């Protein structure tokens, strides 16, 4: 098994800005700890970040202007910013695979297992999990490194990914002790 940690949309707009997700700031320290652990193990760290085109992208019609490419809102929060050797994939849809080179990057890195973290559990995390499943990746969703707009949405998405995609749902502690 070769795993990579995927950090999905831990961006200023979602943690501190215009589309702030309640509880997003609470998962930052656990993600930070998980990333330090992954880097220490030599595991790839990949950021999948919304980078929308103002006034163009379909998501903007549903959610309003957010994470516009090149703005403060589309930047990873300071506490989790990418480090040298990390990878950044810009996306314009919920899934980190749709219209990006994420799959190519993972294959070139020899990755077969994705450890998913970030926002929002039942939107971008779940859609990324679906596309990862379709491409044959093993999935680990870190339950305390994701959150959603409601606790119910978070729990339903975790259960869905477990049941439908065979994802292992684990805490950050369980991940760090088990790999």
N, C-alpha and C positions, 0 to 999 in steps of 0.2 A: 504494500500500500504506500502510495505517495500522496500526501494530502497538501492542500493549500487552504489558507484562510481567505475568505472573500468578505470584504467589508462593504456593505451595500448602503449607499446614500446617507452616510453619517456627515451630512452637510449642514452648513450654518442655517439655511432656510428651514430645515426640518428639526434642528436641535435648539436653535435660538431665534429663528427669524419668522418670516411671513406664514409658513405652514408648520409652526412648531408642534411637535407631537409630545403630548404630555407623557412624561416618563423617559423621554429620549436622553435627557441629561443624566438620568440615573444609570443607564447602561454603559455610559462612556468609560467609567473606571474599570469595569469588568472586561470590556473590549480591549482597553489599553493593556491590561494584565495578560490577556490571551495573546495579543500581538507580540508582547515582549517574550512570552514563552515560545511562540512560533518562530520568531526571529532567532532566538537562542538555539532552537533545534535545526535551523537552516531551512525552515519551511517557507515556501513562497507566500508573500502577503500581497493580495490583489485588492485594489479599491475599484468598485463599480459605482460610478458617480453620474447622477443626472447632469446633463449639460445641454439644456434645451435651447432651441433657437427661438428668440423672442417673436411672439405673434404667429409662429408657424406650427410648432409641434402639437399633435392631437391631444396630448395630456393636458396642455395648458387650457384647452376649452373646458375640461372637467374640473381642474384644480386651480385655475388662475395662473398668473405669471409667477413662476418659481424656478429656482436653480437655473437661471439663465446663464449660459456659457460665458465665462469671463468675469462674472460678478462675484461679490462677496458671498452671496447666497449659495452659489454652486461650489464653494470651496469646502474641503473637509475641515471639520472643527479643529481648532488649534491643538487640542489635547490628543488628537488621533492622526495628525497630519502624516502623510507618507514620508518614509525615511529612504535614504539611499539604498537602492537594491529592491525596493518595492515596485509594484506595477500599478498603473492607473488605466482603467478602461472607461471611456466616456460613453454614456448611453442616452438615448432619447425616448425610450419606452420603459415599461416596468421591468422587463426581463433584461438581465445583464448580458444575455446572449444575442438578443434580437438586434440585428444590424451592427454588431460589433465584432471584433476579432478575438473575443474571450476564448472561444473554443480552440482556435488555433494556438493561442498563447498557452493554454492548459496542456494541450497535446505536446507542444514543443518542450514544455517543462516536465513532461512525463507524469503529470498529475492524473490520478484516477479517483480521488476522493475530495469533495469540497466541504469545508467547514463554513457554514453560512452564519453571518452576523449582520445586524443592521436594521434598517427601516424600510418599509413598514412590514410587519410579519405577514399580513394577509394580502399584501399588494406586491411590492417589488421582491421581497424575499420569496414569497410563494411562487410568483411567476418565474423567477430565476431557478427555483428548485424544479419546477416543471420542465423547463428547457434542459436543465442538467440531467434530469432523469431520462428524458427522451434521447439524450446523447450518451447514455450509459455510465454516467458518473455515480459513485456512491455518495450518499448525502448524510451529513451530520448537521443538524440545526441546533445552534446553541441557544437554548430557551431563555436564559437570562442575559443574553447579548442581543436580543431582538425585542421589539415592542410594537404595539399597534395603537390605533386610535382608541380602542376599548380593550379591556381585559378579555372580554368575551371573544372579540375578533382575534386576539392573540392566541388564545387557547384553542379556538376552532381551527385556525390555520395550522398550528403545531400538530394537532390531531389529524388533520387532513393530509399534511405532508408525511406523517408517520404511516398512515393507513394506505394512502394512494401511491406514494412514491417510495415507500420503504425506508424513509429517512429515519435515522437514529436521532431522537430528541434527547439532548443531554445538557446539563449545566456546564458552565465554563470549567468548574472544578473537575467534573467528571471527564471532560475532554482532556484536560491537562494531566490528569492522573492515569488516563487510559490509553494514551498513544505514546 
